[in-house]
Amino acid sequence: MDKADVLEYYDQTVNSPTGSFYIPAVLRVPHLLQVVKRRRVKNSLSRKNILLRDDYTCQYCSSRENLTIDHVIPISRGGEWTWQNLVAACSRCNSKKGQKTVEEAHMKLLKSPKEPKDYDIVAIPLTNAAIRMLRTSKGMPEEWRQYLAKPSHEP
């Protein structure tokens, strides 16, 4: 849609009904001045990955404290351990909901739980602090290095 220019691609591809496409590694977004990286989300269903998918945020009240995992449809009602039935919930909301459905508890989910895609996209503002963090990060993709110029005071 001409909103970004792809400067580098990863070696991996994604498939669609119309073909196979390489995954962009470095994008230039002329009007936003930000760098976009891709963070791998493992498809194994675990507490850690549920919290990661939900951005470590209670899916009922947006709290980031005392997080637990809630079964949207309680186990006692036939709910299962699936991506679509598990959400991050603070202990307060989880206790309030208890063995009820979301509707019975008069609560609302911030977003419907879904199985994550292989890649989760994260945007990072391209500030000096962000560049320093990227340079020291072990996980910085090699494809990014040539695009992050060293500040003049660095050797």
C-alpha positions as CSV (number, residue, x, y, z in Angstrom):
1,M,0.0,0.0,0.0
2,D,3.1,2.2,-0.4
3,K,3.2,3.1,3.3
4,A,6.6,1.6,3.9
5,D,9.7,0.6,1.8
6,V,11.2,-2.8,2.4
7,L,15.0,-2.5,2.7
8,E,15.9,-6.0,3.8
9,Y,14.1,-9.4,4.0
10,Y,14.6,-12.3,6.4
11,D,15.3,-15.7,4.8
12,Q,11.9,-17.1,5.9
13,T,8.8,-16.9,3.8
14,V,5.1,-16.9,4.6
15,N,2.5,-18.6,2.4
16,S,-0.8,-17.2,1.3
17,P,-3.4,-18.4,-1.2
18,T,-1.7,-16.2,-3.9
19,G,1.9,-17.2,-3.3
20,S,4.9,-17.3,-1.0
21,F,6.4,-14.1,0.3
22,Y,9.7,-13.3,2.1
23,I,9.2,-11.7,5.5
24,P,10.4,-8.0,5.7
25,A,13.3,-7.5,8.2
26,V,13.9,-3.8,7.7
27,L,11.2,-1.3,6.8
28,R,11.5,2.4,6.1
29,V,8.4,4.3,7.2
30,P,9.0,7.8,5.8
31,H,6.3,9.6,7.8
32,L,6.7,7.9,11.2
33,L,10.5,7.5,11.7
34,Q,10.4,4.2,13.5
35,V,12.0,0.9,13.2
36,V,9.9,-2.3,13.1
37,K,11.2,-5.6,14.3
38,R,9.6,-9.0,14.5
39,R,9.5,-10.9,17.7
40,R,9.1,-14.7,17.5
41,V,6.1,-16.0,19.4
42,K,6.4,-19.7,20.0
43,N,3.2,-21.7,19.1
44,S,3.5,-23.9,22.2
45,L,0.6,-23.1,24.5
46,S,2.1,-22.1,27.9
47,R,1.4,-19.6,30.7
48,K,4.4,-17.5,29.5
49,N,3.1,-17.4,25.9
50,I,-0.4,-16.5,27.0
51,L,1.0,-13.6,29.0
52,L,3.2,-12.6,26.0
53,R,0.3,-12.8,23.6
54,D,-1.8,-10.6,25.9
55,D,1.1,-8.1,26.4
56,Y,1.3,-8.9,30.2
57,T,-2.0,-7.1,30.6
58,C,-5.2,-8.2,32.3
59,Q,-7.7,-8.8,29.5
60,Y,-10.6,-7.5,31.7
61,C,-9.2,-4.3,33.4
62,S,-5.8,-3.6,31.8
63,S,-3.9,-4.1,35.1
64,R,-0.3,-5.4,34.7
65,E,0.0,-6.6,38.3
66,N,-0.6,-10.0,39.9
67,L,-1.3,-11.7,36.6
68,T,-2.9,-15.2,36.4
69,I,-4.4,-17.2,33.6
70,D,-8.2,-17.3,33.3
71,H,-10.3,-19.8,31.5
72,V,-12.9,-17.7,29.6
73,I,-15.2,-20.8,29.7
74,P,-14.4,-22.3,33.1
75,I,-13.1,-25.9,33.3
76,S,-16.2,-26.8,35.3
77,R,-18.3,-25.8,32.3
78,G,-16.2,-27.7,29.8
79,G,-13.6,-25.1,29.1
80,E,-10.3,-26.3,27.8
81,W,-6.7,-25.3,27.8
82,T,-6.7,-23.7,24.3
83,W,-5.5,-20.4,22.9
84,Q,-9.1,-19.3,22.4
85,N,-10.1,-20.1,26.0
86,L,-7.2,-18.6,28.0
87,V,-6.4,-15.0,28.8
88,A,-4.2,-13.1,31.1
89,A,-6.2,-11.8,34.1
90,C,-5.2,-10.1,37.3
91,S,-6.0,-12.1,40.4
92,R,-8.7,-9.6,41.3
93,C,-10.6,-10.1,38.0
94,N,-10.0,-13.8,38.0
95,S,-11.5,-14.1,41.5
96,K,-14.4,-11.9,40.6
97,K,-15.2,-14.0,37.5
98,G,-14.7,-17.3,39.4
99,Q,-16.6,-20.2,37.8
100,K,-18.9,-17.9,35.8
101,T,-18.9,-17.0,32.1
102,V,-17.8,-13.5,31.1
103,E,-21.5,-12.6,30.6
104,E,-22.6,-14.0,33.9
105,A,-19.9,-12.1,35.7
106,H,-20.9,-8.9,33.8
107,M,-17.4,-8.5,32.6
108,K,-16.0,-7.8,29.1
109,L,-12.8,-9.0,27.4
110,L,-10.6,-6.2,25.9
111,K,-10.0,-8.5,22.9
112,S,-11.1,-11.9,21.8
113,P,-8.3,-14.5,22.6
114,K,-6.8,-16.1,19.4
115,E,-3.9,-18.3,18.6
116,P,-0.9,-16.0,17.8
117,K,0.6,-15.9,14.4
118,D,4.2,-17.1,14.1
119,Y,5.4,-13.5,14.3
120,D,4.2,-10.7,16.5
121,I,5.1,-7.2,15.2
122,V,6.5,-4.7,17.6
123,A,7.2,-1.0,16.7
124,I,10.0,0.8,18.5
125,P,10.5,4.6,18.2
126,L,13.9,5.2,16.8
127,T,15.4,7.3,19.6
128,N,19.0,7.4,20.8
129,A,18.1,5.2,23.8
130,A,16.4,2.7,21.5
131,I,19.4,2.5,19.2
132,R,21.8,1.9,22.2
133,M,19.4,-0.8,23.5
134,L,19.4,-2.5,20.1
135,R,23.2,-2.4,19.7
136,T,23.7,-4.1,23.1
137,S,20.8,-6.6,22.6
138,K,21.9,-10.1,21.8
139,G,18.8,-10.6,19.7
140,M,19.3,-7.7,17.3
141,P,19.0,-9.1,13.8
142,E,22.1,-8.8,11.6
143,E,19.9,-7.3,8.9
144,W,19.4,-4.2,11.0
145,R,23.1,-3.3,11.8
146,Q,23.9,-1.3,8.7
147,Y,20.8,0.9,9.1
148,L,21.6,1.9,12.7
149,A,24.3,4.6,12.2
150,K,26.7,5.0,15.1
151,P,26.5,8.4,16.9
152,S,29.5,10.7,16.2
153,H,30.7,10.3,19.9
154,E,31.1,6.5,19.6
155,P,34.4,4.9,18.4
